[in-house]
């Protein structure tokens, strides 16, 4: 049964003939409301993931559930389809179950709160916000066990519940949830902060209704969606030719339990005014937790954001254009895993979606062409009991190289995610038994190109107490590819240096790594791919970058640039070397992946010091069985 | 006779205000700014204002000065060549910054990353290490450091910054490096982070200290030149510089911590607004300072402007106290356009600037600006009283017509639209300082000034529900009033980062005393006795585990009576007001600050003659304006001829030399005894 909306006044809204100015004013006001939601949350949340790193996403939707402002698109349609209950004034929903909201959130660490907004008895829209909790219980501190096989191992999973009913907090329910978490006071504070955020959005929208009249506000939301729809239609017609199919694939290197790479593959084509994205050739779901339940609407949003950002960055992104995009993801594939598949370590596939998108759109529209970049949020966890017997627990997101871009170099050690920031190391040292010995970008790790890829980051954590670490990263086997002649960026590495001087190469994904006082983990992320022909890059710029320590003298040779001892350019030698390199290069490839998968696998042990992962085997019959079971459950639910 | 002088140097004009300390009588002058060396403009202005007033310049006892020299140094990228010393492993602290990329999802595709303020090639590492508890983990390798400093010296750095890891807990190594540096290159000034900003967060501390080094030579040279030129002219007055946080500092203070005068300019406007409001009897107000390219807004509560622990200029954000002034790229010169793709009306942030300026200025500009829209609507008269510039109405209409065509609207409707949008942008900024901080704008009056503020003040009052709207006399030179009427201030701070259970009232009291002595030094040096000094404290608190801090202000006697317990109670209350909840979690002290102020300046405002309600003696003529969707007749008044008690009924336009005030239909502007126009809805 789909959700039933209860209103004390069922009068439909009147469509108003709005002047364009009022519309623009309501647009600005809604945009402001969304930034205010962020501000309240950052200031009051407690877990470092939200408060320092800003891992959270707000949204305001109209009464139909279409997102009017926000970033990740609306999940309301899926939510209303799946939720079997009423939506009433004074309700506030909480969920952390990806499977009950069609993947609006994609792992149980993300807590989503949803507030239906009412004005004089009528539903005027929804405000929602979700944020990443540092811990929700489960088998590992931080609740992101790579080797989990089922979602039941990943901590407390909150189905859709009315955590407030008629404005009253269901204290018992909240207590049951918090009781499952290792740091309950963080969760409680973050929960309060999320609620403060949606209440603020509601207040703003109600103020707008008081100022302009409710019919004007609802009409304005529709018009804003319309405006977006028109803009997007124009872009689709302009930038994608009809009937030309383009295909792109990228990979998740491994699943943390010895298998990989997993292929994420997508085809794109246009039929009339509709842009189609088909993930048919994507690999089936994994036995570990690297699966990513990709919400189709969210993917549409990614597409729109990429396209619109170039043309009118002031425009407010919303769901208006959804009808022009069709996303097809086969159930049972790693982007639509079937319950109870584990989901916690979905960060790699979520971010890799952007590389896939860049590779697809880039083939059609050179304006969009960017190299492969820092498409991941690598995680670091460190926990244990300190000398005073107090539990400490850290979850941290790392950063790497932004890819080379049409406008210039990719920044070194920056975030691809909007509003994310790093955690100051002085903060880490003040609150955790750690010493950060080193925090810098890795020379030469950015892919050479006319526009260089950004460098990855090396962060060296020295443990000051015995404890346990978890590492989650990727791109250790496959390369962040370069484009238009640009070369790939460097891959990631992890090295654990013990106090006896021994060094151990750590897998990219591993949990329960025991460390002693004095041990150092060198956590190196990867660089961005290069953009354009590196032999065209200004040699004087390379001389400066060598002086800055961002590129080495040897590294400059990959651009065909020879520097003298005083770091001045050896013009003649540079010309000769570039001549030679150009003649050796057969053609300038659109993509440079640094080798095919089989080649990378063969060279794996020599180059990385790690065994190559086994090609994943998919038990087709299991997936078929799961798919059939899901169909059955759905059929029962709809009563047919 | 003694006089005090307020001087505000803006981008286009230098404003001066001479105040007779005896009777509060004022004289003002406006001279062109001289960007190459702004002290020339200041000195020209002093000559002008003194000769206009018939005052001997040697009878000036205080010169109070708000300057944009630091702001412009950063905006124009013309600061010193700064070398930076970091701890080994942290050389790229400015290159990585906080890894933050502005914009939305995919915003990184179009973000141009700014270059670090201290070039990476001029950043070296010291082999040393301090722990988070302030213990030396690794002694400084001095011989290696000498090599590094010699290297920087050979590269011709003009200033040096030392910002070591964890130096907020213990500055001893930074001090040692400063000593070594001055042995090797005695002429290169050194800023060390443990002095400039002894607070946690390595990037913020480094960028703040580097910014200090970066602007130091320009600020020092400027202040020294001005000081010596004043003396050459026989003016023995004390020169004081306005700080970003609205306090005044001495020449010495500005020399030592130039980073504290980064936003000296905008602070002058807020200080001026405070002075006007105090005279007019308003304690809670929002300020709107609208110029040609941007608008500054701030909130004043109970006669005190909100401060924040951050100052932003262009791409650079540093941790230095400033008045909580928010700037939006919306001004008289903001350009309106209609993007092909979305057909939405956008105004700004691009600006026509001063050159060519709005189309109406007839200096070759053809883009439609906010000023042009005001001309089209009839709010800006063809020629200004006492001004020598004429408005080119035809050019303004032609420019605005392009927007009208893009939107499919009539000319006047499009002009009204441009005004509505720019007002909405300013409304957004006003919300940031009010609503977002938990304040209801309906509890505040709005004071509008700057060249363009009085044109838009009434409309914003309507949007915010903030009444009355106050238009001070000579709104274009209000900053100079601010400069002339603020107090000498200095502060000292220390990062603690202690939970309540890890400290005690006694320990905090000891630290308060220590910081008070440190902050008194500069005020003592200015010759102000301890009796005339006032001290208050600020403690940055949070719940242990949170990232935010809320500053709680208290006095020595507050602390004696209630101690830390009382302070945490106030924190809980403020947290609830701002965020709707408080938590049952231990409190944590982040930073403690002592602020010492000199005595308040008493400057009496001059009083206008009282007359009846009827303003008709000031009426110049009747004009047609387009407002509320139709053409209406509006009176055009000469402000200089208005008397106290006059009531001007909207729609009306009041002009004076440096500004034009609009009173909307349904509103009445009453002139008070200080010459302020107090606008209220009729019948209020």
Interface residues (C-beta under 8 A of the other chain):
Chain A: X20 X21 X23 X24 X25 X27 X28 X29 X32 X36 X39 X40 X42 X43 X44 X45 X46 X48 X51 X52 X71 X185 X186 X188 X189 X192 X193 X196 X199 X227 X230 X231 X234 X235 X301 X302 X305 X306 X309 X310 X311 X312 X313 X314 X315 X317 X354 X368 X370 X373 X399 X402 X405 X406 X407 X408 X409 X410 X411 X412 X413 X414 X415 X416 X417 X418 X419 X420 X421 X422 X424 X425 X426 X427 X429 X430 X435 X436 X437 X438 X439 X440 X441 X457 X460 X544 X547 X548 X549 X550
Chain B: X89 X90 X91 X92 X93 X95 X96 X98 X99 X100 X101 X103 X104 X105 X106 X107 X108 X109 X110 X111 X112 X113 X119 X120 X121 X129 X131 X132 X137 X165 X166 X168 X200 X201 X202 X203 X204 X339 X341 X342 X343 X344 X345 X346 X407 X409 X416 X417 X420 X421 X424 X425 X428 X431 X435 X436 X497 X543 X545 X546 X547 X548 X575 X578 X579 X580 X581 X583 X585
